[in-house]
């Protein structure tokens, strides 16, 4: 078939599907502006501006800052993702005007003749018109792992992919009409799926929102009852309510994720799902496919070792290497020395190579039926060449057996005759050694899962100094119906050969059953099922379109050495979000405690909104930005919510106690409300500054400089008259202020002890 003509293409419906790699510009604006927190803070801001002084309304700028920062960061991430998504889109081979060509997926039209080969992903629905051993994997649609043979007239669906053979189909549904557009989009969309971290933050927000309502009402009542000045009462109540709201927690979480996406994007790593950042940090087992991951793409033909002198080895190799219109890496290596088939060597029935079979073959009529594949699959142990093949494989050389048989239905070890051995030289990635050493240092266990000969895989693993690399296991000997035994073997062994695609999937499940967080890398169609089931699927940029469609992370530049940066970025994001959450939730809990104390005891609130703005900026706002972007190598652990609660609750309560005592001690004397609140603010700053020190550990030079700078800025705010007046600070009563300092020192020591004790508890 010649496909469509140019004239037919011009009027046909195109395969236009809106790209969903990130939210639209309008959605980003709405998500960052129209939030519950912005509404609450906006109402409180309006109350302060109406009944109080404008200086106490500084906290309202948080709305503007949060929205602008969130929008800018997400737009940066959106630009990075959209750019990489375009680079990552694999071209589609079509035939138009009788000529084969490659097109961008969006240029496909209804009625196009689309050509298929192993690894090609189907982007539209259609009907098969040509089939040369074409096998389609529809597991992503149906859940059935076995490939389906497709013949002319059979329907094919978008979301599936070719695993063997070649063929062509006519597009019958394109764009949004295609059956699996939604599924295909979901596989590569940048979205906020469920994750422990986001669920934890959402739960914090939900519970705090319910607490704010009754506590806020109590606080407003107590302030109105104990103040003759209505404006002072309102600003006091607002100070407590605003401080209870962790308004920056969601923002800092989003910023950390967005910055992580941008940083990885600069290293040509496409993060297709936002929770992948979290998965990166939790990974403790990394499953590698040898070919394309430890070894570079492509191979070189080594030696052809005839086992029989009376057979046309060269002609057979040339014919088998050129029988497939879409040759794999093995066929391409052989084609360099055998560029075309000899006259008369025309294939009748053809069985294309697949990872499950481990061989390919063809019937050449009078020249016989020839097979090319794994020696330990095609040859009997007693057959000529079996021992020689095993010996070669043990050196790390890839070995294939060229065999004859009576028919393609008799392609079994007992029915084949070995004719020659073919060796292929694999190229070890120059960055593999260093990358594997990095994972060893970081406590990430590496498992090599390969479809190749176990001896060959062991030789590669030993050369790369993978622990226990020499003890390769033949996956064909593993238990099929005993997941516990399989999990036990996976815990004690590192290298596995002759692994089928279904076994790779089972390996991932077995490791997950032992509580491991599993990352899987791959580049071929045999890796798709495992990539899909792994906690984190990582596809190589030069891999098949099918692998890139289901992976959460794509190494666009195809560099194995990018993996340490990918994992490191995930750890940085999660560890820093936990630090930031500790800061914000400590603030929330001390505000709740102070609001309850002042409400029940009928005292004025110990600080005004402008005081809260000053202290929060110096102990939370500015440090949170620094901490959210700081480097870290610590692997994330489960239990995010309990850990944060064990820190924030005791720290918050002790901060509240110190502030209340300092304010109450000053309030019992003859000092003014402003002087009393100044004592409370000093206690608030010193205790929360100590919390910042505890959270910031280990203290690097840069972090120490930040901590000292925050203390210096607070000191200047007390010393400079203009700033002091602006923030309504009046450190005039030396005894009260020294009392506040003393209480803060005791409280800080108590916080250290309480946090340490709480850290030893289990949720």
C-alpha positions as CSV (number, residue, x, y, z in Angstrom):
1,X,0.0,0.0,0.0
2,X,1.2,3.5,-0.8
3,X,-0.7,5.3,2.0
4,X,-2.4,8.7,1.7
5,X,-1.5,11.3,-0.9
6,X,-0.5,14.8,0.0
7,X,-3.9,16.0,-1.2
8,X,-5.8,13.5,1.1
9,X,-3.7,14.5,4.1
10,X,-4.5,18.2,3.7
11,X,-8.1,17.8,4.4
12,X,-8.0,14.9,6.9
13,X,-8.7,15.1,10.7
14,X,-5.4,15.5,12.6
15,X,-4.2,13.6,15.7
16,X,-4.4,16.6,17.9
17,X,-4.4,15.8,21.6
18,X,-4.0,18.6,24.2
19,X,-0.6,18.2,25.9
20,X,-1.2,17.5,29.6
21,X,2.4,17.4,30.8
22,X,1.5,20.2,33.2
23,X,-1.4,22.4,34.2
24,X,-2.5,25.2,31.9
25,X,-1.6,28.8,32.7
26,X,-5.1,29.6,33.9
27,X,-5.2,26.5,36.1
28,X,-1.9,27.6,37.7
29,X,-3.2,31.0,38.4
30,X,-6.4,29.7,40.0
31,X,-4.6,27.1,42.0
32,X,-2.3,29.6,43.6
33,X,-4.7,32.5,44.1
34,X,-8.1,31.0,45.0
35,X,-7.2,29.0,48.1
36,X,-8.8,28.6,51.5
37,X,-5.9,30.1,53.2
38,X,-5.9,33.2,51.0
39,X,-9.6,33.7,51.7
40,X,-9.1,33.4,55.5
41,X,-6.0,35.6,55.6
42,X,-7.7,38.1,53.3
43,X,-10.7,38.5,55.6
44,X,-8.4,38.9,58.7
45,X,-6.4,41.4,56.7
46,X,-9.5,43.4,56.0
47,X,-10.5,43.4,59.7
48,X,-7.1,44.7,60.7
49,X,-7.1,47.5,58.1
50,X,-10.6,48.6,59.2
51,X,-10.2,48.4,63.0
52,X,-6.4,48.5,63.6
53,X,-3.2,50.0,62.3
54,X,-1.8,49.3,58.9
55,X,1.5,48.0,60.3
56,X,-0.4,45.1,61.8
57,X,-1.6,44.2,58.3
58,X,1.8,43.3,57.0
59,X,0.9,39.6,57.2
60,X,-1.5,40.2,54.3
61,X,1.5,40.5,52.0
62,X,1.8,36.8,52.5
63,X,-1.1,36.3,50.1
64,X,0.7,38.3,47.3
65,X,4.0,36.6,48.0
66,X,2.6,33.1,48.2
67,X,0.7,33.5,45.0
68,X,3.5,35.1,43.0
69,X,6.2,32.7,44.1
70,X,3.9,29.7,43.6
71,X,2.9,30.9,40.1
72,X,6.5,31.7,39.0
73,X,7.9,28.4,40.2
74,X,5.2,26.3,38.6
75,X,5.5,28.2,35.3
76,X,9.2,27.5,35.4
77,X,8.5,23.9,35.9
78,X,5.8,23.9,33.2
79,X,8.2,25.4,30.6
80,X,10.9,22.8,31.5
81,X,8.4,19.9,31.3
82,X,6.8,21.1,28.1
83,X,10.2,21.5,26.4
84,X,11.4,18.0,27.5
85,X,8.0,16.5,26.7
86,X,8.4,17.6,23.0
87,X,12.0,16.3,22.9
88,X,10.8,13.0,24.4
89,X,8.0,12.5,21.9
90,X,9.2,9.7,19.5
91,X,8.4,10.2,15.8
92,X,6.0,7.9,14.1
93,X,6.8,6.1,10.8
94,X,4.2,6.4,8.1
95,X,3.9,5.8,4.4
96,X,2.6,8.7,2.3
97,X,2.7,9.1,-1.5
98,X,4.4,5.7,-1.5
99,X,7.3,6.9,0.5
100,X,8.2,5.9,4.1
101,X,8.8,8.9,6.4
102,X,8.9,9.9,10.1
103,X,6.4,12.4,11.5
104,X,5.7,14.1,14.7
105,X,2.7,12.3,16.4
106,X,0.5,15.4,16.1
107,X,0.9,15.4,12.3
108,X,-0.8,12.0,11.9
109,X,-4.2,12.1,10.2
110,X,-7.2,9.9,9.9
111,X,-6.5,7.2,7.3
112,X,-2.7,7.3,7.6
113,X,-0.8,4.1,6.9
114,X,1.3,3.7,10.1
115,X,4.3,1.3,10.1
116,X,5.2,-0.8,13.1
117,X,8.3,-2.5,14.5
118,X,9.4,-3.9,17.9
119,X,9.0,-1.3,20.6
120,X,6.8,1.1,18.7
121,X,3.9,2.5,20.7
122,X,0.5,2.8,19.0
123,X,-0.8,6.3,19.4
124,X,-4.1,5.9,17.5
125,X,-6.6,3.2,16.8
126,X,-6.6,1.3,13.5
127,X,-6.9,-1.8,11.4
128,X,-4.0,-4.0,10.5
129,X,-3.3,-4.2,6.7
130,X,0.2,-5.8,6.8
131,X,1.6,-8.3,9.2
132,X,5.0,-10.0,9.2
133,X,4.9,-11.9,12.5
134,X,3.4,-8.8,14.2
135,X,2.8,-9.3,17.9
136,X,1.1,-6.6,20.0
137,X,1.3,-6.2,23.7
138,X,-2.1,-4.9,25.1
139,X,-1.2,-5.4,28.7
140,X,-1.5,-1.7,29.5
141,X,-5.1,-1.8,28.3
142,X,-6.3,-5.3,29.2
143,X,-3.9,-6.5,31.9
144,X,-3.1,-9.6,29.8
145,X,0.6,-10.0,29.7
146,X,0.8,-12.4,26.7
147,X,1.4,-10.7,23.3
148,X,-1.4,-11.0,20.7
149,X,-0.6,-12.1,17.1
150,X,-2.2,-9.6,14.7
151,X,-3.2,-10.4,11.1
152,X,-4.7,-8.2,8.4
153,X,-8.1,-7.1,9.3
154,X,-7.5,-7.2,13.1
155,X,-8.1,-4.1,15.2
156,X,-5.4,-2.4,17.2
157,X,-5.8,0.1,19.9
158,X,-3.9,3.1,21.1
159,X,-2.0,2.5,24.3
160,X,-0.6,-0.9,23.2
161,X,2.8,-1.5,21.6
162,X,4.6,-3.8,19.2
163,X,6.9,-6.4,20.8
164,X,7.9,-8.6,17.8
165,X,7.6,-8.7,14.0
166,X,6.6,-5.8,11.8
167,X,3.5,-4.6,10.0
168,X,1.3,-1.7,9.2
169,X,-2.2,-0.4,10.1
170,X,-4.5,2.2,8.9
171,X,-5.6,4.9,11.4
172,X,-9.3,4.7,12.0
173,X,-9.6,6.9,15.1
174,X,-7.2,9.8,15.9
175,X,-6.9,12.6,18.5
176,X,-9.5,12.6,21.2
177,X,-11.6,9.9,19.4
178,X,-8.9,7.2,20.0
179,X,-9.8,4.5,22.5
180,X,-7.0,5.0,25.0
181,X,-6.2,8.7,24.7
182,X,-7.0,9.2,28.3
183,X,-5.0,6.2,29.4
184,X,-2.1,7.2,27.2
185,X,-2.2,10.7,28.6
186,X,-2.3,9.5,32.1
187,X,0.8,7.5,31.5
188,X,2.8,10.7,30.7
189,X,1.0,13.4,32.5
190,X,2.6,15.7,35.1
191,X,0.1,15.5,37.9
192,X,-0.4,15.5,41.7
193,X,-1.1,11.8,42.3
194,X,-1.3,10.4,45.8
195,X,1.8,10.4,48.0
196,X,2.5,10.1,51.6
197,X,4.1,13.5,51.8
198,X,1.2,15.4,50.1
199,X,-1.4,13.4,52.0
200,X,0.4,14.3,55.2
201,X,0.4,18.0,54.4
202,X,-3.2,17.8,53.4
203,X,-4.2,16.2,56.7
204,X,-2.3,18.8,58.6
205,X,-4.2,21.5,56.8
206,X,-7.6,19.8,57.3
207,X,-7.2,19.3,61.0
208,X,-5.8,22.7,61.7
209,X,-8.7,24.3,59.7
210,X,-11.2,22.6,62.1
211,X,-9.2,23.7,65.1
212,X,-9.0,27.3,64.0
213,X,-12.7,27.8,64.0
214,X,-13.5,27.1,67.7
215,X,-10.2,28.4,69.0
216,X,-10.5,31.5,66.9
217,X,-14.0,32.2,68.3
218,X,-12.8,31.7,71.9
219,X,-9.9,34.0,71.3
220,X,-12.0,36.8,69.7
221,X,-14.4,36.6,72.7
222,X,-11.6,36.8,75.3
223,X,-9.9,39.7,73.6
224,X,-13.2,41.7,73.3
225,X,-14.0,41.0,76.9
226,X,-10.6,42.1,78.2
227,X,-9.9,45.2,76.2
228,X,-11.6,48.5,76.2
229,X,-10.1,49.3,72.8
230,X,-12.0,47.4,70.1
231,X,-9.1,47.8,67.6
232,X,-6.6,46.3,70.0
233,X,-8.9,43.4,70.7
234,X,-9.4,42.7,67.0
235,X,-5.7,42.8,66.2
236,X,-4.9,40.6,69.2
237,X,-7.4,38.0,68.0
238,X,-6.1,38.2,64.5
239,X,-2.5,37.7,65.7
240,X,-3.4,34.4,67.2
241,X,-5.6,33.2,64.3
242,X,-3.1,34.1,61.6
243,X,-0.2,32.5,63.5
244,X,-2.2,29.2,63.7
245,X,-2.4,29.0,59.9
246,X,0.7,27.3,58.3
247,X,0.2,29.5,55.3
248,X,3.6,28.8,53.8
249,X,3.7,25.0,54.2
250,X,1.8,24.2,51.0
251,X,3.7,26.9,49.2
252,X,7.1,25.6,50.3
253,X,6.1,22.0,49.4
254,X,5.1,23.0,45.9
255,X,8.2,25.1,45.5
256,X,10.5,22.3,46.5
257,X,8.8,19.9,44.1
258,X,8.9,22.5,41.2
259,X,12.5,23.4,41.8
260,X,13.3,19.7,41.8
261,X,11.6,19.3,38.5
262,X,13.5,22.3,37.0
263,X,16.9,21.0,38.3
264,X,16.3,17.6,36.9
265,X,15.1,19.2,33.7
266,X,18.5,20.9,33.3
267,X,20.1,17.5,33.4
268,X,17.7,16.3,30.7
269,X,15.7,14.2,33.1
270,X,12.0,14.4,32.3
271,X,9.8,13.9,35.4
272,X,6.5,12.7,34.1
273,X,4.7,12.4,37.4
274,X,5.2,14.7,40.4
275,X,5.2,12.0,43.1
276,X,8.2,10.5,41.2
277,X,10.3,13.1,43.1
278,X,9.1,11.5,46.4
279,X,9.8,8.0,45.0
280,X,13.3,9.0,44.1
281,X,14.1,9.7,47.8
282,X,12.6,6.5,49.1
283,X,14.3,4.1,46.7
284,X,16.4,1.4,48.4
285,X,16.5,-1.2,45.6
286,X,17.5,-0.4,42.0
287,X,16.8,-3.0,39.4
288,X,18.9,-2.7,36.3
289,X,18.5,-4.3,32.9
290,X,22.0,-5.0,31.6
291,X,21.5,-4.2,28.0
292,X,21.1,-0.5,27.4
293,X,21.7,0.4,31.0
294,X,25.0,-1.1,32.1
295,X,26.0,-1.6,28.5
296,X,25.7,1.1,25.8
297,X,23.3,0.7,23.0
298,X,24.4,-1.3,20.0
299,X,26.9,-4.2,19.7
300,X,29.7,-5.2,17.4
301,X,30.0,-8.5,15.7
302,X,32.9,-10.5,17.1
303,X,33.6,-14.0,15.7
304,X,31.6,-16.5,13.7
305,X,32.7,-19.9,14.8
306,X,31.5,-22.7,12.4
307,X,30.6,-26.0,14.1
308,X,30.1,-27.8,10.7
309,X,32.0,-27.4,7.5
310,X,29.3,-28.4,5.1
311,X,26.8,-25.6,6.0
312,X,26.4,-22.1,4.3
313,X,26.9,-20.2,7.5
314,X,27.5,-16.8,5.9
315,X,24.5,-17.0,3.7
316,X,22.2,-18.1,6.5
317,X,23.4,-15.3,8.8
318,X,23.0,-12.7,6.1
319,X,19.5,-13.9,5.3
320,X,18.4,-14.0,9.0
321,X,19.9,-10.5,9.7
322,X,18.1,-8.9,6.8
323,X,14.7,-10.7,7.0
324,X,13.3,-8.1,9.4
325,X,12.4,-4.7,8.1
326,X,13.0,-3.2,11.6
327,X,16.2,-5.0,12.7
328,X,17.1,-5.1,16.4
329,X,20.6,-4.4,17.7
330,X,21.8,-7.9,17.1
331,X,20.7,-7.9,13.5
332,X,22.2,-4.5,12.9
333,X,25.6,-5.7,14.2
334,X,25.5,-8.7,11.9
335,X,24.4,-6.5,8.9
336,X,27.6,-4.6,9.1
337,X,29.4,-7.7,7.9
338,X,26.5,-9.2,5.9
339,X,24.7,-6.2,4.4
340,X,22.3,-8.2,2.2
341,X,20.9,-11.7,1.7
342,X,22.3,-13.8,-1.1
343,X,20.2,-14.5,-4.2
344,X,17.6,-17.2,-3.6
345,X,17.5,-16.8,0.1
346,X,13.9,-15.5,0.3
347,X,12.0,-16.1,3.5
348,X,8.6,-17.7,3.6
349,X,7.3,-18.1,7.1
350,X,9.1,-15.9,9.6
351,X,9.2,-15.9,13.5
352,X,10.5,-12.6,14.7
353,X,12.7,-12.3,17.8
354,X,11.0,-11.7,21.1
355,X,12.4,-11.4,24.6
356,X,10.1,-14.3,25.8
357,X,11.3,-16.7,23.0
358,X,15.0,-15.7,23.0
359,X,15.3,-16.6,19.3
360,X,14.2,-15.7,15.8
361,X,13.9,-17.8,12.7
362,X,12.7,-18.1,9.1
363,X,11.9,-20.8,6.5
364,X,14.0,-20.2,3.4
365,X,12.4,-23.0,1.4
366,X,15.0,-25.1,-0.4
367,X,17.8,-23.6,1.8
368,X,16.0,-24.9,5.0
369,X,14.7,-23.6,8.2
370,X,17.2,-21.5,10.2
371,X,17.2,-20.2,13.8
372,X,19.3,-17.6,15.6
373,X,19.1,-17.2,19.3
374,X,20.4,-18.1,22.8
375,X,22.5,-21.3,22.9
376,X,21.1,-22.4,26.2
377,X,17.6,-22.2,24.7
378,X,18.2,-23.7,21.3
379,X,20.8,-26.3,22.1
380,X,20.7,-29.4,24.2
381,X,23.4,-29.7,26.8
382,X,24.9,-32.7,24.9
383,X,24.8,-30.8,21.6
384,X,27.9,-29.7,19.7
385,X,29.0,-26.3,20.8
386,X,27.0,-26.1,24.0
387,X,30.1,-26.2,26.3
388,X,32.0,-23.9,24.0
389,X,29.1,-21.4,24.1
390,X,29.0,-21.5,27.9
391,X,32.8,-21.0,28.1
392,X,32.6,-17.9,25.8
393,X,29.6,-16.5,27.8
394,X,31.5,-16.8,31.1
395,X,34.0,-14.2,29.8
396,X,31.2,-11.6,29.3
397,X,30.8,-12.2,25.6
398,X,27.3,-12.4,24.2
399,X,26.9,-15.7,22.3
400,X,24.3,-16.7,19.8
401,X,23.7,-20.1,18.2
402,X,22.9,-20.5,14.5
403,X,20.9,-23.7,14.1
404,X,18.9,-25.7,11.6
405,X,15.7,-27.5,12.2
406,X,13.0,-29.2,10.2
407,X,10.3,-26.6,10.8
408,X,9.6,-23.5,12.9
409,X,7.2,-25.5,15.0
410,X,10.2,-27.8,16.0
411,X,12.4,-24.9,17.4
412,X,13.3,-26.8,20.6
413,X,16.6,-27.9,21.9
414,X,16.0,-31.6,21.1
415,X,15.0,-30.8,17.5
416,X,17.8,-28.4,16.4
417,X,21.2,-28.9,15.0
418,X,23.9,-26.4,15.9
419,X,25.7,-25.0,12.8
420,X,27.8,-22.1,14.2
421,X,28.3,-19.8,17.2
422,X,28.2,-16.1,16.8
423,X,29.9,-13.8,19.3
424,X,28.9,-10.1,19.9
425,X,30.9,-7.5,21.7
426,X,29.0,-5.4,24.2
427,X,30.0,-1.9,25.1
428,X,30.2,-1.2,28.8
429,X,29.0,2.3,29.6
430,X,32.0,4.4,30.7
431,X,30.0,5.9,33.5
432,X,28.6,2.6,34.9
433,X,31.5,2.0,37.4
434,X,31.2,5.4,39.1
435,X,27.4,5.3,39.1
436,X,27.2,1.9,40.8
437,X,29.8,3.0,43.4
438,X,27.5,5.9,44.2
439,X,24.6,3.7,44.9
440,X,26.7,1.4,47.0
441,X,27.7,4.3,49.2
442,X,24.1,5.5,49.5
443,X,22.8,2.2,50.7
444,X,20.8,1.5,47.5
445,X,21.0,-2.2,46.6
446,X,21.5,-3.0,42.9
447,X,19.8,-6.0,41.3
448,X,20.8,-6.9,37.7
449,X,17.9,-8.5,35.8
450,X,18.9,-9.5,32.3
451,X,17.5,-11.8,29.6
452,X,21.0,-12.7,28.6
453,X,23.0,-15.8,29.6
454,X,23.7,-15.9,33.3
455,X,27.4,-16.4,32.9
456,X,27.7,-13.4,30.5
457,X,25.7,-11.2,32.9
458,X,27.9,-12.4,35.8
459,X,31.1,-11.5,33.9
460,X,29.8,-8.0,33.2
461,X,28.6,-7.6,36.9
462,X,32.0,-8.8,38.2
463,X,33.9,-6.4,35.9
464,X,31.8,-3.6,37.3
465,X,32.5,-4.7,40.9
466,X,28.8,-5.4,41.7
467,X,28.6,-7.2,45.1
468,X,28.2,-11.0,44.6
469,X,28.2,-10.3,40.8
470,X,29.8,-13.7,40.2
471,X,26.9,-15.6,41.7
472,X,24.5,-15.3,38.8
473,X,21.2,-17.2,39.0
474,X,19.5,-18.7,36.0
475,X,15.9,-17.4,36.3
476,X,14.6,-20.5,34.6
477,X,15.4,-22.4,37.8
478,X,13.4,-20.0,40.1
479,X,10.1,-21.0,41.7
480,X,7.1,-19.8,39.7
481,X,4.4,-20.2,42.3
482,X,6.2,-19.4,45.5
483,X,6.5,-15.6,45.9
484,X,8.0,-16.0,49.4
485,X,10.8,-18.2,48.2
486,X,11.4,-15.8,45.2
487,X,11.6,-12.8,47.6
488,X,14.1,-14.7,49.7
489,X,16.3,-15.4,46.7
490,X,16.1,-11.8,45.6
491,X,17.2,-10.7,49.1
492,X,20.3,-12.9,49.0
493,X,21.4,-12.6,45.3
494,X,22.2,-9.8,43.0
495,X,22.5,-11.0,39.4
496,X,19.9,-12.9,37.4
497,X,20.1,-14.1,33.8
498,X,17.5,-15.5,31.4
499,X,14.8,-13.3,33.0
500,X,11.6,-13.1,31.1
501,X,9.5,-10.0,31.0
502,X,6.9,-11.6,33.2
503,X,9.6,-12.6,35.7
504,X,10.9,-9.0,35.9
505,X,7.4,-8.0,36.9
506,X,7.2,-10.8,39.5
507,X,10.7,-9.7,40.8
508,X,9.5,-6.2,41.4
509,X,6.4,-7.5,43.3
510,X,8.5,-9.9,45.4
511,X,10.8,-7.1,46.4
512,X,7.9,-4.8,47.3
513,X,6.4,-7.5,49.4
514,X,9.5,-7.3,51.6
515,X,8.9,-3.6,52.2
516,X,11.4,-2.4,49.6
517,X,10.9,0.7,47.5
518,X,11.9,-0.4,44.1
519,X,13.1,1.6,41.1
520,X,13.4,-0.2,37.7
521,X,15.4,1.1,34.8
522,X,15.0,-0.2,31.2
523,X,15.0,0.7,27.6
524,X,13.3,-2.2,25.8
525,X,9.8,-3.5,25.4
526,X,10.7,-6.4,27.7
527,X,11.0,-3.9,30.6
528,X,7.6,-2.3,30.2
529,X,5.6,-4.5,32.6
530,X,8.2,-4.2,35.4
531,X,8.6,-0.4,34.8
532,X,4.8,0.0,35.2
533,X,4.7,-2.0,38.5
534,X,7.8,-0.5,40.1
535,X,7.5,2.3,42.6
536,X,9.7,4.3,40.3
537,X,10.1,3.5,36.6
538,X,13.1,5.1,34.9
539,X,13.4,4.8,31.1
540,X,16.4,5.5,29.0
541,X,16.0,8.3,26.4
542,X,17.1,6.0,23.5
543,X,14.7,3.3,24.6
544,X,11.5,2.2,23.0
545,X,8.5,4.6,23.0
546,X,6.6,2.0,25.1
547,X,9.1,2.2,28.0
548,X,9.1,6.0,27.9
549,X,5.3,6.1,28.0
550,X,5.0,4.2,31.2
551,X,8.1,5.4,33.1
552,X,7.8,8.2,35.7
553,X,11.3,9.5,34.8
554,X,12.9,9.5,31.4
555,X,16.7,10.1,31.1
556,X,16.3,12.0,27.8
557,X,20.1,12.2,27.2
558,X,20.4,8.4,27.8
559,X,23.1,8.9,30.4
560,X,23.2,6.3,33.2
561,X,25.4,8.7,35.1
562,X,22.3,11.0,35.6
563,X,20.8,8.5,38.0
564,X,22.7,9.7,41.1
565,X,21.5,13.2,40.4
566,X,18.0,11.9,40.0
567,X,18.1,10.1,43.4
568,X,19.9,12.9,45.1
569,X,17.3,15.5,44.0
570,X,14.5,13.4,45.4
571,X,16.3,13.0,48.7
572,X,17.0,16.8,48.8
573,X,13.3,17.6,48.2
574,X,11.8,15.3,50.8
575,X,14.3,15.9,53.6
576,X,14.0,19.7,53.2
577,X,10.2,19.6,53.0
578,X,10.3,17.7,56.3
579,X,12.5,20.4,57.8
580,X,10.2,23.1,56.6
581,X,7.1,21.3,57.9
582,X,8.7,21.1,61.3
583,X,9.1,24.9,61.3
584,X,5.6,25.7,60.2
585,X,3.9,23.2,62.4
586,X,5.8,24.3,65.5
587,X,4.4,27.8,64.8
588,X,0.9,26.4,64.4
589,X,1.1,24.5,67.7
590,X,2.5,27.4,69.8
591,X,-0.2,29.6,68.3
592,X,-3.0,27.1,69.2
593,X,-1.6,26.7,72.8
594,X,-1.3,30.5,73.3
595,X,-4.8,31.1,71.9
596,X,-6.3,28.5,74.3
597,X,-4.3,29.9,77.3
598,X,-5.2,33.5,76.7
599,X,-8.8,32.6,75.8
600,X,-9.4,30.5,78.9
601,X,-7.5,32.8,81.4
602,X,-8.9,35.9,79.9
603,X,-5.6,37.7,79.1
604,X,-4.6,39.8,76.2
605,X,-2.8,38.0,73.4
606,X,1.0,38.2,74.1
607,X,1.9,39.8,70.7
608,X,0.4,41.7,67.8
609,X,0.2,40.7,64.2
610,X,3.2,42.8,63.3
611,X,5.2,41.0,65.9
612,X,4.2,37.7,64.4
613,X,5.2,38.9,61.0
614,X,8.7,39.9,62.2
615,X,9.4,36.8,64.1
616,X,8.0,34.4,61.5
617,X,10.0,36.1,58.8
618,X,13.2,35.6,60.7
619,X,12.7,32.1,62.1
620,X,10.5,30.6,59.4
621,X,10.0,32.5,56.2
622,X,13.5,33.4,55.2
623,X,15.1,30.2,56.6
624,X,12.4,28.0,55.0
625,X,13.4,29.2,51.5
626,X,17.1,28.5,52.3
627,X,16.3,25.0,53.8
628,X,13.9,24.0,51.0
629,X,16.7,24.3,48.4
630,X,19.6,23.0,50.5
631,X,21.5,19.8,49.4
632,X,21.1,16.6,51.4
633,X,22.0,12.9,50.8
634,X,19.9,11.3,53.5
635,X,17.5,8.6,52.2
636,X,13.8,9.4,53.0
637,X,12.1,7.1,55.4
638,X,8.4,6.4,55.8
639,X,6.4,7.9,58.7
640,X,6.6,11.6,57.6
641,X,3.5,12.7,59.6
642,X,4.4,11.0,62.9
643,X,8.0,12.3,62.8
644,X,6.8,15.9,62.2
645,X,4.2,15.6,65.0
646,X,6.8,14.2,67.4
647,X,8.9,17.3,66.8
648,X,6.3,20.1,66.3
649,X,4.0,19.3,69.2
650,X,6.5,19.4,72.1
651,X,8.5,22.2,70.5
652,X,5.3,24.3,69.9
653,X,3.9,23.7,73.4
654,X,7.2,24.7,75.1
655,X,7.6,27.8,72.9
656,X,4.0,28.8,73.9
657,X,4.8,28.2,77.6
658,X,7.9,30.4,77.4
659,X,6.1,33.2,75.6
660,X,3.1,33.1,78.0
661,X,5.3,33.1,81.1
662,X,7.4,36.0,79.8
663,X,4.3,38.0,79.0
664,X,2.6,37.1,82.2
665,X,5.6,38.0,84.3
666,X,5.8,41.4,82.7
667,X,2.1,41.9,82.8
668,X,1.9,41.5,86.6
669,X,4.1,44.6,87.0
670,X,3.5,48.2,86.1
671,X,4.7,48.0,82.5
672,X,2.6,49.0,79.5
673,X,1.0,46.5,77.2
674,X,3.6,47.3,74.5
675,X,6.4,46.6,77.0
676,X,4.7,43.3,78.1
677,X,4.3,42.2,74.5
678,X,8.0,43.1,73.8
679,X,9.0,40.6,76.5
680,X,6.7,38.0,74.9
681,X,8.2,38.7,71.5
682,X,11.8,38.3,72.8
683,X,10.8,34.9,74.3
684,X,9.1,34.0,71.1
685,X,12.0,34.8,68.9
686,X,14.6,33.1,71.1
687,X,12.7,29.9,71.5
688,X,11.7,29.6,67.8
689,X,15.3,30.6,66.8
690,X,16.5,27.6,68.9
691,X,14.0,25.4,67.1
692,X,15.4,26.7,63.8
693,X,18.9,25.6,65.0
694,X,17.7,22.1,65.9
695,X,16.0,21.7,62.5
696,X,18.9,23.1,60.5
697,X,21.4,20.5,61.9
698,X,24.0,19.5,60.7
699,X,25.3,23.0,60.8
700,X,27.3,23.8,57.8
701,X,29.1,27.2,57.4
702,X,26.3,28.5,55.2
703,X,23.6,27.5,57.6
704,X,25.4,28.9,60.6
705,X,25.8,32.2,58.7
706,X,22.0,32.2,58.1
707,X,21.2,31.5,61.8
708,X,23.6,34.3,62.9
709,X,22.1,36.7,60.4
710,X,18.6,36.1,61.6
711,X,19.7,36.8,65.2
712,X,21.5,39.9,64.0
713,X,18.4,41.2,62.2
714,X,16.2,40.7,65.3
715,X,18.8,42.6,67.3
716,X,18.8,45.5,64.9
717,X,15.0,45.6,65.0
718,X,15.3,46.2,68.8
719,X,18.1,48.7,68.4
720,X,17.1,50.9,65.5
721,X,14.5,53.4,66.7
722,X,12.6,53.6,63.4
723,X,12.3,49.8,63.0
724,X,11.5,49.5,66.7
725,X,8.7,52.0,66.4
726,X,7.4,50.4,63.2
727,X,7.1,47.0,64.9
728,X,5.8,48.4,68.2
729,X,8.7,47.1,70.2
730,X,9.5,48.8,73.5
731,X,12.4,47.0,75.4
732,X,12.3,49.6,78.2
733,X,11.9,47.4,81.2
734,X,15.3,45.7,81.6
735,X,14.1,43.3,84.3
736,X,11.2,42.1,82.3
737,X,13.4,41.5,79.2
738,X,16.1,39.7,81.1
739,X,13.4,37.5,82.7
740,X,12.1,36.7,79.2
741,X,15.7,35.8,78.1
742,X,16.1,33.5,81.2
743,X,12.8,31.8,80.6
744,X,13.8,31.3,76.9
745,X,17.1,29.7,77.8
746,X,15.3,27.2,80.1
747,X,12.6,26.6,77.5
748,X,15.2,26.0,74.8
749,X,17.0,23.4,76.9
750,X,13.6,21.7,77.6
751,X,12.8,21.7,73.8
752,X,16.1,19.9,73.1
753,X,15.3,17.3,75.7
754,X,11.7,16.9,74.7
755,X,12.4,16.6,71.0
756,X,15.1,14.0,71.7
757,X,12.8,12.0,73.9
758,X,10.0,12.2,71.5
759,X,12.3,11.1,68.7
760,X,12.9,7.8,70.4
761,X,9.2,7.1,70.5
762,X,7.4,5.1,67.8
763,X,4.1,6.1,66.2
